[in-house]
Amino acid sequence: MSKATYPLKLPLSIKKAAQRLAKEDGVSLNQWIAVAVAEKVGVVETAADFFKKRAGKATGEGLMKFLRTAPKLAPEPEDTLR
């Protein structure tokens, strides 16, 4: 596996929390951050793939056609912006 170096600047509070968690896991801060980034990449790519498959051949026009048929009702009180 090839590796690349990337200078990372973190807010001190985030770095301290990451150091604490890495220590609890018994790994280096570098390894802990690498795993955290890998997990995030996996989540984002999985979500993107899921939504791409879920959308199928849907188009924005189909959505607009559906929305034009929605009843013209006021939002429920809990759905309004405050």
PyMOL Python script that loads the backbone (N, CA, C, O; Angstrom):
from pymol import cmd

cmd.read_pdbstr("""\
ATOM      1  N   MET A   1       0.850  -1.166   0.000  1.00  0.00           N
ATOM      2  CA  MET A   1       0.000   0.000   0.000  1.00  0.00           C
ATOM      3  C   MET A   1       0.900   1.234   0.000  1.00  0.00           C
ATOM      4  O   MET A   1       1.793   1.361   0.837  1.00  0.00           O
ATOM      5  N   SER A   2       0.657   2.139  -0.944  1.00  0.00           N
ATOM      6  CA  SER A   2       1.437   3.371  -0.956  1.00  0.00           C
ATOM      7  C   SER A   2       0.830   4.352   0.044  1.00  0.00           C
ATOM      8  O   SER A   2      -0.361   4.303   0.349  1.00  0.00           O
ATOM      9  N   LYS A   3       1.669   5.224   0.534  1.00  0.00           N
ATOM     10  CA  LYS A   3       1.224   6.180   1.534  1.00  0.00           C
ATOM     11  C   LYS A   3       1.584   7.576   1.080  1.00  0.00           C
ATOM     12  O   LYS A   3       2.591   7.786   0.403  1.00  0.00           O
ATOM     13  N   ALA A   4       0.751   8.527   1.461  1.00  0.00           N
ATOM     14  CA  ALA A   4       1.017   9.926   1.157  1.00  0.00           C
ATOM     15  C   ALA A   4       1.033  10.715   2.454  1.00  0.00           C
ATOM     16  O   ALA A   4       0.333  10.380   3.409  1.00  0.00           O
ATOM     17  N   THR A   5       1.828  11.751   2.475  1.00  0.00           N
ATOM     18  CA  THR A   5       1.898  12.609   3.644  1.00  0.00           C
ATOM     19  C   THR A   5       1.019  13.822   3.416  1.00  0.00           C
ATOM     20  O   THR A   5       0.994  14.396   2.327  1.00  0.00           O
ATOM     21  N   TYR A   6       0.300  14.202   4.454  1.00  0.00           N
ATOM     22  CA  TYR A   6      -0.562  15.373   4.376  1.00  0.00           C
ATOM     23  C   TYR A   6      -0.483  16.126   5.693  1.00  0.00           C
ATOM     24  O   TYR A   6      -0.863  15.595   6.736  1.00  0.00           O
ATOM     25  N   PRO A   7       0.013  17.374   5.652  1.00  0.00           N
ATOM     26  CA  PRO A   7       0.074  18.135   6.904  1.00  0.00           C
ATOM     27  C   PRO A   7      -1.346  18.523   7.327  1.00  0.00           C
ATOM     28  O   PRO A   7      -2.076  19.164   6.570  1.00  0.00           O
ATOM     29  N   LEU A   8      -1.711  18.141   8.500  1.00  0.00           N
ATOM     30  CA  LEU A   8      -3.085  18.348   8.966  1.00  0.00           C
ATOM     31  C   LEU A   8      -3.097  19.320  10.130  1.00  0.00           C
ATOM     32  O   LEU A   8      -2.390  19.131  11.120  1.00  0.00           O
ATOM     33  N   LYS A   9      -3.898  20.352  10.005  1.00  0.00           N
ATOM     34  CA  LYS A   9      -4.042  21.319  11.096  1.00  0.00           C
ATOM     35  C   LYS A   9      -5.420  21.131  11.693  1.00  0.00           C
ATOM     36  O   LYS A   9      -6.432  21.250  11.002  1.00  0.00           O
ATOM     37  N   LEU A  10      -5.454  20.839  12.978  1.00  0.00           N
ATOM     38  CA  LEU A  10      -6.712  20.616  13.690  1.00  0.00           C
ATOM     39  C   LEU A  10      -6.856  21.642  14.801  1.00  0.00           C
ATOM     40  O   LEU A  10      -5.857  22.092  15.364  1.00  0.00           O
ATOM     41  N   PRO A  11      -8.083  22.014  15.120  1.00  0.00           N
ATOM     42  CA  PRO A  11      -8.277  22.809  16.333  1.00  0.00           C
ATOM     43  C   PRO A  11      -7.748  21.992  17.518  1.00  0.00           C
ATOM     44  O   PRO A  11      -7.883  20.769  17.547  1.00  0.00           O
ATOM     45  N   LEU A  12      -7.154  22.669  18.474  1.00  0.00           N
ATOM     46  CA  LEU A  12      -6.526  21.989  19.605  1.00  0.00           C
ATOM     47  C   LEU A  12      -7.500  21.061  20.321  1.00  0.00           C
ATOM     48  O   LEU A  12      -7.121  19.960  20.719  1.00  0.00           O
ATOM     49  N   SER A  13      -8.744  21.488  20.490  1.00  0.00           N
ATOM     50  CA  SER A  13      -9.718  20.650  21.205  1.00  0.00           C
ATOM     51  C   SER A  13      -9.988  19.348  20.460  1.00  0.00           C
ATOM     52  O   SER A  13     -10.148  18.299  21.083  1.00  0.00           O
ATOM     53  N   ILE A  14     -10.038  19.408  19.131  1.00  0.00           N
ATOM     54  CA  ILE A  14     -10.266  18.197  18.318  1.00  0.00           C
ATOM     55  C   ILE A  14      -9.045  17.282  18.415  1.00  0.00           C
ATOM     56  O   ILE A  14      -9.182  16.067  18.563  1.00  0.00           O
ATOM     57  N   LYS A  15      -7.859  17.868  18.332  1.00  0.00           N
ATOM     58  CA  LYS A  15      -6.638  17.061  18.414  1.00  0.00           C
ATOM     59  C   LYS A  15      -6.552  16.351  19.761  1.00  0.00           C
ATOM     60  O   LYS A  15      -6.210  15.170  19.821  1.00  0.00           O
ATOM     61  N   LYS A  16      -6.860  17.064  20.835  1.00  0.00           N
ATOM     62  CA  LYS A  16      -6.791  16.445  22.159  1.00  0.00           C
ATOM     63  C   LYS A  16      -7.795  15.304  22.290  1.00  0.00           C
ATOM     64  O   LYS A  16      -7.485  14.254  22.852  1.00  0.00           O
ATOM     65  N   ALA A  17      -9.002  15.521  21.765  1.00  0.00           N
ATOM     66  CA  ALA A  17     -10.015  14.464  21.819  1.00  0.00           C
ATOM     67  C   ALA A  17      -9.566  13.252  20.996  1.00  0.00           C
ATOM     68  O   ALA A  17      -9.724  12.111  21.430  1.00  0.00           O
ATOM     69  N   ALA A  18      -9.011  13.504  19.817  1.00  0.00           N
ATOM     70  CA  ALA A  18      -8.535  12.410  18.965  1.00  0.00           C
ATOM     71  C   ALA A  18      -7.383  11.670  19.639  1.00  0.00           C
ATOM     72  O   ALA A  18      -7.310  10.443  19.570  1.00  0.00           O
ATOM     73  N   GLN A  19      -6.482  12.408  20.291  1.00  0.00           N
ATOM     74  CA  GLN A  19      -5.378  11.761  21.011  1.00  0.00           C
ATOM     75  C   GLN A  19      -5.907  10.865  22.126  1.00  0.00           C
ATOM     76  O   GLN A  19      -5.434   9.745  22.318  1.00  0.00           O
ATOM     77  N   ARG A  20      -6.887  11.376  22.851  1.00  0.00           N
ATOM     78  CA  ARG A  20      -7.470  10.589  23.948  1.00  0.00           C
ATOM     79  C   ARG A  20      -8.107   9.312  23.412  1.00  0.00           C
ATOM     80  O   ARG A  20      -7.912   8.231  23.968  1.00  0.00           O
ATOM     81  N   LEU A  21      -8.874   9.442  22.325  1.00  0.00           N
ATOM     82  CA  LEU A  21      -9.545   8.267  21.751  1.00  0.00           C
ATOM     83  C   LEU A  21      -8.543   7.275  21.165  1.00  0.00           C
ATOM     84  O   LEU A  21      -8.725   6.063  21.280  1.00  0.00           O
ATOM     85  N   ALA A  22      -7.491   7.788  20.540  1.00  0.00           N
ATOM     86  CA  ALA A  22      -6.459   6.901  19.990  1.00  0.00           C
ATOM     87  C   ALA A  22      -5.784   6.131  21.120  1.00  0.00           C
ATOM     88  O   ALA A  22      -5.521   4.935  20.996  1.00  0.00           O
ATOM     89  N   LYS A  23      -5.508   6.817  22.213  1.00  0.00           N
ATOM     90  CA  LYS A  23      -4.881   6.156  23.359  1.00  0.00           C
ATOM     91  C   LYS A  23      -5.800   5.073  23.916  1.00  0.00           C
ATOM     92  O   LYS A  23      -5.347   3.977  24.248  1.00  0.00           O
ATOM     93  N   GLU A  24      -7.107   5.387  24.017  1.00  0.00           N
ATOM     94  CA  GLU A  24      -8.075   4.395  24.503  1.00  0.00           C
ATOM     95  C   GLU A  24      -8.116   3.170  23.587  1.00  0.00           C
ATOM     96  O   GLU A  24      -8.286   2.041  24.049  1.00  0.00           O
ATOM     97  N   ASP A  25      -7.956   3.411  22.281  1.00  0.00           N
ATOM     98  CA  ASP A  25      -7.965   2.306  21.310  1.00  0.00           C
ATOM     99  C   ASP A  25      -6.611   1.601  21.221  1.00  0.00           C
ATOM    100  O   ASP A  25      -6.498   0.546  20.597  1.00  0.00           O
ATOM    101  N   GLY A  26      -5.588   2.182  21.843  1.00  0.00           N
ATOM    102  CA  GLY A  26      -4.261   1.569  21.810  1.00  0.00           C
ATOM    103  C   GLY A  26      -3.554   1.705  20.475  1.00  0.00           C
ATOM    104  O   GLY A  26      -2.767   0.838  20.097  1.00  0.00           O
ATOM    105  N   VAL A  27      -3.830   2.793  19.754  1.00  0.00           N
ATOM    106  CA  VAL A  27      -3.187   3.021  18.459  1.00  0.00           C
ATOM    107  C   VAL A  27      -2.584   4.424  18.441  1.00  0.00           C
ATOM    108  O   VAL A  27      -2.866   5.248  19.312  1.00  0.00           O
ATOM    109  N   SER A  28      -1.764   4.674  17.449  1.00  0.00           N
ATOM    110  CA  SER A  28      -1.173   6.007  17.309  1.00  0.00           C
ATOM    111  C   SER A  28      -2.237   6.983  16.824  1.00  0.00           C
ATOM    112  O   SER A  28      -3.250   6.592  16.245  1.00  0.00           O
ATOM    113  N   LEU A  29      -1.982   8.259  17.075  1.00  0.00           N
ATOM    114  CA  LEU A  29      -2.897   9.296  16.583  1.00  0.00           C
ATOM    115  C   LEU A  29      -2.994   9.229  15.064  1.00  0.00           C
ATOM    116  O   LEU A  29      -4.080   9.369  14.503  1.00  0.00           O
ATOM    117  N   ASN A  30      -1.866   9.016  14.399  1.00  0.00           N
ATOM    118  CA  ASN A  30      -1.855   8.918  12.942  1.00  0.00           C
ATOM    119  C   ASN A  30      -2.759   7.779  12.458  1.00  0.00           C
ATOM    120  O   ASN A  30      -3.552   7.956  11.534  1.00  0.00           O
ATOM    121  N   GLN A  31      -2.630   6.619  13.088  1.00  0.00           N
ATOM    122  CA  GLN A  31      -3.448   5.466  12.686  1.00  0.00           C
ATOM    123  C   GLN A  31      -4.921   5.744  12.964  1.00  0.00           C
ATOM    124  O   GLN A  31      -5.784   5.414  12.151  1.00  0.00           O
ATOM    125  N   TRP A  32      -5.202   6.346  14.106  1.00  0.00           N
ATOM    126  CA  TRP A  32      -6.594   6.628  14.469  1.00  0.00           C
ATOM    127  C   TRP A  32      -7.237   7.582  13.461  1.00  0.00           C
ATOM    128  O   TRP A  32      -8.374   7.375  13.039  1.00  0.00           O
ATOM    129  N   ILE A  33      -6.496   8.632  13.077  1.00  0.00           N
ATOM    130  CA  ILE A  33      -7.016   9.591  12.093  1.00  0.00           C
ATOM    131  C   ILE A  33      -7.194   8.912  10.736  1.00  0.00           C
ATOM    132  O   ILE A  33      -8.193   9.153  10.059  1.00  0.00           O
ATOM    133  N   ALA A  34      -6.248   8.071  10.328  1.00  0.00           N
ATOM    134  CA  ALA A  34      -6.362   7.374   9.042  1.00  0.00           C
ATOM    135  C   ALA A  34      -7.619   6.499   9.007  1.00  0.00           C
ATOM    136  O   ALA A  34      -8.331   6.467   8.003  1.00  0.00           O
ATOM    137  N   VAL A  35      -7.884   5.798  10.097  1.00  0.00           N
ATOM    138  CA  VAL A  35      -9.081   4.949  10.162  1.00  0.00           C
ATOM    139  C   VAL A  35     -10.344   5.809  10.148  1.00  0.00           C
ATOM    140  O   VAL A  35     -11.325   5.463   9.489  1.00  0.00           O
ATOM    141  N   ALA A  36     -10.321   6.928  10.876  1.00  0.00           N
ATOM    142  CA  ALA A  36     -11.492   7.814  10.909  1.00  0.00           C
ATOM    143  C   ALA A  36     -11.797   8.363   9.514  1.00  0.00           C
ATOM    144  O   ALA A  36     -12.959   8.424   9.112  1.00  0.00           O
ATOM    145  N   VAL A  37     -10.772   8.757   8.786  1.00  0.00           N
ATOM    146  CA  VAL A  37     -10.960   9.266   7.426  1.00  0.00           C
ATOM    147  C   VAL A  37     -11.475   8.150   6.515  1.00  0.00           C
ATOM    148  O   VAL A  37     -12.370   8.378   5.700  1.00  0.00           O
ATOM    149  N   ALA A  38     -10.914   6.948   6.650  1.00  0.00           N
ATOM    150  CA  ALA A  38     -11.363   5.815   5.835  1.00  0.00           C
ATOM    151  C   ALA A  38     -12.836   5.494   6.103  1.00  0.00           C
ATOM    152  O   ALA A  38     -13.592   5.202   5.176  1.00  0.00           O
ATOM    153  N   GLU A  39     -13.233   5.548   7.364  1.00  0.00           N
ATOM    154  CA  GLU A  39     -14.640   5.298   7.705  1.00  0.00           C
ATOM    155  C   GLU A  39     -15.542   6.353   7.073  1.00  0.00           C
ATOM    156  O   GLU A  39     -16.594   6.021   6.528  1.00  0.00           O
ATOM    157  N   LYS A  40     -15.144   7.605   7.138  1.00  0.00           N
ATOM    158  CA  LYS A  40     -15.946   8.684   6.560  1.00  0.00           C
ATOM    159  C   LYS A  40     -16.061   8.535   5.049  1.00  0.00           C
ATOM    160  O   LYS A  40     -17.139   8.714   4.483  1.00  0.00           O
ATOM    161  N   VAL A  41     -14.948   8.207   4.397  1.00  0.00           N
ATOM    162  CA  VAL A  41     -14.968   7.990   2.942  1.00  0.00           C
ATOM    163  C   VAL A  41     -15.944   6.862   2.605  1.00  0.00           C
ATOM    164  O   VAL A  41     -16.729   6.981   1.664  1.00  0.00           O
ATOM    165  N   GLY A  42     -15.895   5.783   3.361  1.00  0.00           N
ATOM    166  CA  GLY A  42     -16.805   4.658   3.120  1.00  0.00           C
ATOM    167  C   GLY A  42     -18.258   5.047   3.286  1.00  0.00           C
ATOM    168  O   GLY A  42     -19.103   4.658   2.479  1.00  0.00           O
ATOM    169  N   VAL A  43     -18.555   5.807   4.317  1.00  0.00           N
ATOM    170  CA  VAL A  43     -19.939   6.238   4.568  1.00  0.00           C
ATOM    171  C   VAL A  43     -20.443   7.125   3.437  1.00  0.00           C
ATOM    172  O   VAL A  43     -21.550   6.933   2.935  1.00  0.00           O
ATOM    173  N   VAL A  44     -19.628   8.095   3.040  1.00  0.00           N
ATOM    174  CA  VAL A  44     -20.044   9.026   1.986  1.00  0.00           C
ATOM    175  C   VAL A  44     -20.224   8.298   0.665  1.00  0.00           C
ATOM    176  O   VAL A  44     -21.210   8.525  -0.036  1.00  0.00           O
ATOM    177  N   GLU A  45     -19.285   7.428   0.315  1.00  0.00           N
ATOM    178  CA  GLU A  45     -19.405   6.702  -0.946  1.00  0.00           C
ATOM    179  C   GLU A  45     -20.583   5.733  -0.931  1.00  0.00           C
ATOM    180  O   GLU A  45     -21.255   5.560  -1.948  1.00  0.00           O
ATOM    181  N   THR A  46     -20.835   5.105   0.202  1.00  0.00           N
ATOM    182  CA  THR A  46     -21.975   4.194   0.311  1.00  0.00           C
ATOM    183  C   THR A  46     -23.282   4.957   0.175  1.00  0.00           C
ATOM    184  O   THR A  46     -24.195   4.512  -0.520  1.00  0.00           O
ATOM    185  N   ALA A  47     -23.374   6.100   0.833  1.00  0.00           N
ATOM    186  CA  ALA A  47     -24.595   6.911   0.756  1.00  0.00           C
ATOM    187  C   ALA A  47     -24.818   7.400  -0.671  1.00  0.00           C
ATOM    188  O   ALA A  47     -25.939   7.347  -1.177  1.00  0.00           O
ATOM    189  N   ALA A  48     -23.757   7.877  -1.324  1.00  0.00           N
ATOM    190  CA  ALA A  48     -23.890   8.366  -2.696  1.00  0.00           C
ATOM    191  C   ALA A  48     -24.358   7.249  -3.612  1.00  0.00           C
ATOM    192  O   ALA A  48     -25.222   7.459  -4.463  1.00  0.00           O
ATOM    193  N   ASP A  49     -23.788   6.060  -3.440  1.00  0.00           N
ATOM    194  CA  ASP A  49     -24.178   4.913  -4.267  1.00  0.00           C
ATOM    195  C   ASP A  49     -25.630   4.533  -3.997  1.00  0.00           C
ATOM    196  O   ASP A  49     -26.382   4.243  -4.928  1.00  0.00           O
ATOM    197  N   PHE A  50     -26.026   4.535  -2.720  1.00  0.00           N
ATOM    198  CA  PHE A  50     -27.402   4.201  -2.361  1.00  0.00           C
ATOM    199  C   PHE A  50     -28.385   5.152  -3.036  1.00  0.00           C
ATOM    200  O   PHE A  50     -29.360   4.714  -3.647  1.00  0.00           O
ATOM    201  N   PHE A  51     -28.126   6.456  -2.924  1.00  0.00           N
ATOM    202  CA  PHE A  51     -29.064   7.432  -3.490  1.00  0.00           C
ATOM    203  C   PHE A  51     -29.071   7.385  -5.009  1.00  0.00           C
ATOM    204  O   PHE A  51     -30.105   7.618  -5.634  1.00  0.00           O
ATOM    205  N   LYS A  52     -27.920   7.083  -5.609  1.00  0.00           N
ATOM    206  CA  LYS A  52     -27.861   6.966  -7.062  1.00  0.00           C
ATOM    207  C   LYS A  52     -28.724   5.799  -7.523  1.00  0.00           C
ATOM    208  O   LYS A  52     -29.478   5.923  -8.488  1.00  0.00           O
ATOM    209  N   LYS A  53     -28.614   4.660  -6.830  1.00  0.00           N
ATOM    210  CA  LYS A  53     -29.429   3.491  -7.177  1.00  0.00           C
ATOM    211  C   LYS A  53     -30.898   3.748  -6.884  1.00  0.00           C
ATOM    212  O   LYS A  53     -31.768   3.367  -7.666  1.00  0.00           O
ATOM    213  N   ARG A  54     -31.174   4.391  -5.762  1.00  0.00           N
ATOM    214  CA  ARG A  54     -32.563   4.671  -5.360  1.00  0.00           C
ATOM    215  C   ARG A  54     -33.238   5.593  -6.364  1.00  0.00           C
ATOM    216  O   ARG A  54     -34.418   5.426  -6.673  1.00  0.00           O
ATOM    217  N   ALA A  55     -32.492   6.563  -6.872  1.00  0.00           N
ATOM    218  CA  ALA A  55     -33.061   7.514  -7.825  1.00  0.00           C
ATOM    219  C   ALA A  55     -33.351   6.842  -9.161  1.00  0.00           C
ATOM    220  O   ALA A  55     -34.287   7.224  -9.864  1.00  0.00           O
ATOM    221  N   GLY A  56     -32.543   5.837  -9.509  1.00  0.00           N
ATOM    222  CA  GLY A  56     -32.763   5.134 -10.778  1.00  0.00           C
ATOM    223  C   GLY A  56     -32.752   6.101 -11.938  1.00  0.00           C
ATOM    224  O   GLY A  56     -31.791   6.844 -12.137  1.00  0.00           O
ATOM    225  N   LYS A  57     -33.832   6.085 -12.701  1.00  0.00           N
ATOM    226  CA  LYS A  57     -33.934   6.957 -13.862  1.00  0.00           C
ATOM    227  C   LYS A  57     -34.820   8.160 -13.578  1.00  0.00           C
ATOM    228  O   LYS A  57     -35.281   8.831 -14.502  1.00  0.00           O
ATOM    229  N   ALA A  58     -35.054   8.430 -12.313  1.00  0.00           N
ATOM    230  CA  ALA A  58     -35.904   9.565 -11.944  1.00  0.00           C
ATOM    231  C   ALA A  58     -35.277  10.870 -12.416  1.00  0.00           C
ATOM    232  O   ALA A  58     -34.056  11.007 -12.489  1.00  0.00           O
ATOM    233  N   THR A  59     -36.134  11.810 -12.729  1.00  0.00           N
ATOM    234  CA  THR A  59     -35.661  13.127 -13.174  1.00  0.00           C
ATOM    235  C   THR A  59     -36.298  14.210 -12.320  1.00  0.00           C
ATOM    236  O   THR A  59     -37.285  13.975 -11.623  1.00  0.00           O
ATOM    237  N   GLY A  60     -35.732  15.370 -12.384  1.00  0.00           N
ATOM    238  CA  GLY A  60     -36.310  16.513 -11.675  1.00  0.00           C
ATOM    239  C   GLY A  60     -37.699  16.828 -12.189  1.00  0.00           C
ATOM    240  O   GLY A  60     -38.555  17.276 -11.425  1.00  0.00           O
ATOM    241  N   GLU A  61     -37.934  16.605 -13.452  1.00  0.00           N
ATOM    242  CA  GLU A  61     -39.250  16.890 -14.027  1.00  0.00           C
ATOM    243  C   GLU A  61     -40.309  15.997 -13.399  1.00  0.00           C
ATOM    244  O   GLU A  61     -41.425  16.448 -13.138  1.00  0.00           O
ATOM    245  N   GLY A  62     -39.973  14.743 -13.156  1.00  0.00           N
ATOM    246  CA  GLY A  62     -40.927  13.843 -12.510  1.00  0.00           C
ATOM    247  C   GLY A  62     -41.273  14.331 -11.111  1.00  0.00           C
ATOM    248  O   GLY A  62     -42.428  14.251 -10.690  1.00  0.00           O
ATOM    249  N   LEU A  63     -40.284  14.832 -10.395  1.00  0.00           N
ATOM    250  CA  LEU A  63     -40.528  15.368  -9.059  1.00  0.00           C
ATOM    251  C   LEU A  63     -41.426  16.589  -9.134  1.00  0.00           C
ATOM    252  O   LEU A  63     -42.367  16.716  -8.351  1.00  0.00           O
ATOM    253  N   MET A  64     -41.149  17.481 -10.059  1.00  0.00           N
ATOM    254  CA  MET A  64     -41.963  18.697 -10.180  1.00  0.00           C
ATOM    255  C   MET A  64     -43.409  18.349 -10.549  1.00  0.00           C
ATOM    256  O   MET A  64     -44.345  18.979 -10.058  1.00  0.00           O
ATOM    257  N   LYS A  65     -43.586  17.363 -11.399  1.00  0.00           N
ATOM    258  CA  LYS A  65     -44.940  16.933 -11.770  1.00  0.00           C
ATOM    259  C   LYS A  65     -45.678  16.424 -10.531  1.00  0.00           C
ATOM    260  O   LYS A  65     -46.852  16.735 -10.330  1.00  0.00           O
ATOM    261  N   PHE A  66     -44.985  15.642  -9.705  1.00  0.00           N
ATOM    262  CA  PHE A  66     -45.575  15.127  -8.471  1.00  0.00           C
ATOM    263  C   PHE A  66     -45.920  16.274  -7.517  1.00  0.00           C
ATOM    264  O   PHE A  66     -47.010  16.311  -6.947  1.00  0.00           O
ATOM    265  N   LEU A  67     -44.991  17.196  -7.354  1.00  0.00           N
ATOM    266  CA  LEU A  67     -45.221  18.299  -6.413  1.00  0.00           C
ATOM    267  C   LEU A  67     -46.370  19.210  -6.846  1.00  0.00           C
ATOM    268  O   LEU A  67     -47.059  19.777  -5.998  1.00  0.00           O
ATOM    269  N   ARG A  68     -46.582  19.357  -8.157  1.00  0.00           N
ATOM    270  CA  ARG A  68     -47.686  20.197  -8.635  1.00  0.00           C
ATOM    271  C   ARG A  68     -49.047  19.609  -8.260  1.00  0.00           C
ATOM    272  O   ARG A  68     -50.042  20.331  -8.215  1.00  0.00           O
ATOM    273  N   THR A  69     -49.095  18.305  -7.990  1.00  0.00           N
ATOM    274  CA  THR A  69     -50.364  17.671  -7.617  1.00  0.00           C
ATOM    275  C   THR A  69     -50.600  17.689  -6.107  1.00  0.00           C
ATOM    276  O   THR A  69     -51.664  17.284  -5.640  1.00  0.00           O
ATOM    277  N   ALA A  70     -49.601  18.162  -5.339  1.00  0.00           N
ATOM    278  CA  ALA A  70     -49.743  18.185  -3.880  1.00  0.00           C
ATOM    279  C   ALA A  70     -50.805  19.201  -3.473  1.00  0.00           C
ATOM    280  O   ALA A  70     -50.904  20.266  -4.084  1.00  0.00           O
ATOM    281  N   PRO A  71     -51.597  18.889  -2.454  1.00  0.00           N
ATOM    282  CA  PRO A  71     -52.618  19.835  -2.010  1.00  0.00           C
ATOM    283  C   PRO A  71     -51.991  21.116  -1.455  1.00  0.00           C
ATOM    284  O   PRO A  71     -50.893  21.090  -0.899  1.00  0.00           O
ATOM    285  N   LYS A  72     -52.686  22.208  -1.608  1.00  0.00           N
ATOM    286  CA  LYS A  72     -52.195  23.503  -1.129  1.00  0.00           C
ATOM    287  C   LYS A  72     -52.667  23.691   0.313  1.00  0.00           C
ATOM    288  O   LYS A  72     -53.695  24.323   0.556  1.00  0.00           O
ATOM    289  N   LEU A  73     -51.922  23.149   1.255  1.00  0.00           N
ATOM    290  CA  LEU A  73     -52.266  23.232   2.666  1.00  0.00           C
ATOM    291  C   LEU A  73     -51.184  23.980   3.424  1.00  0.00           C
ATOM    292  O   LEU A  73     -50.012  23.954   3.051  1.00  0.00           O
ATOM    293  N   ALA A  74     -51.593  24.642   4.486  1.00  0.00           N
ATOM    294  CA  ALA A  74     -50.622  25.306   5.354  1.00  0.00           C
ATOM    295  C   ALA A  74     -49.839  24.227   6.104  1.00  0.00           C
ATOM    296  O   ALA A  74     -50.383  23.162   6.395  1.00  0.00           O
ATOM    297  N   PRO A  75     -48.575  24.489   6.418  1.00  0.00           N
ATOM    298  CA  PRO A  75     -47.803  23.487   7.166  1.00  0.00           C
ATOM    299  C   PRO A  75     -48.336  23.307   8.574  1.00  0.00           C
ATOM    300  O   PRO A  75     -48.921  24.220   9.155  1.00  0.00           O
ATOM    301  N   GLU A  76     -48.126  22.123   9.110  1.00  0.00           N
ATOM    302  CA  GLU A  76     -48.482  21.869  10.502  1.00  0.00           C
ATOM    303  C   GLU A  76     -47.645  22.797  11.383  1.00  0.00           C
ATOM    304  O   GLU A  76     -46.546  23.185  10.988  1.00  0.00           O
ATOM    305  N   PRO A  77     -48.137  23.155  12.553  1.00  0.00           N
ATOM    306  CA  PRO A  77     -47.389  24.079  13.424  1.00  0.00           C
ATOM    307  C   PRO A  77     -45.948  23.617  13.696  1.00  0.00           C
ATOM    308  O   PRO A  77     -45.035  24.442  13.741  1.00  0.00           O
ATOM    309  N   GLU A  78     -45.744  22.331  13.875  1.00  0.00           N
ATOM    310  CA  GLU A  78     -44.388  21.846  14.167  1.00  0.00           C
ATOM    311  C   GLU A  78     -43.479  21.858  12.937  1.00  0.00           C
ATOM    312  O   GLU A  78     -42.274  21.646  13.067  1.00  0.00           O
ATOM    313  N   ASP A  79     -44.033  22.101  11.751  1.00  0.00           N
ATOM    314  CA  ASP A  79     -43.242  22.145  10.521  1.00  0.00           C
ATOM    315  C   ASP A  79     -42.902  23.559  10.072  1.00  0.00           C
ATOM    316  O   ASP A  79     -42.258  23.732   9.037  1.00  0.00           O
ATOM    317  N   THR A  80     -43.314  24.560  10.813  1.00  0.00           N
ATOM    318  CA  THR A  80     -43.040  25.938  10.426  1.00  0.00           C
ATOM    319  C   THR A  80     -41.685  26.388  10.969  1.00  0.00           C
ATOM    320  O   THR A  80     -41.202  25.894  11.988  1.00  0.00           O
ATOM    321  N   LEU A  81     -41.092  27.341  10.252  1.00  0.00           N
ATOM    322  CA  LEU A  81     -39.823  27.919  10.696  1.00  0.00           C
ATOM    323  C   LEU A  81     -40.109  28.945  11.772  1.00  0.00           C
ATOM    324  O   LEU A  81     -41.108  29.663  11.717  1.00  0.00           O
ATOM    325  N   ARG A  82     -39.238  29.004  12.733  1.00  0.00           N
ATOM    326  CA  ARG A  82     -39.427  29.972  13.819  1.00  0.00           C
ATOM    327  C   ARG A  82     -38.441  31.076  13.739  1.00  0.00           C
ATOM    328  O   ARG A  82     -38.456  31.979  14.576  1.00  0.00           O
TER     329      ARG A  82
END
""", "prot")
cmd.dss("prot")
cmd.show_as("cartoon", "prot")
cmd.util.cbc("prot")
cmd.orient("prot")
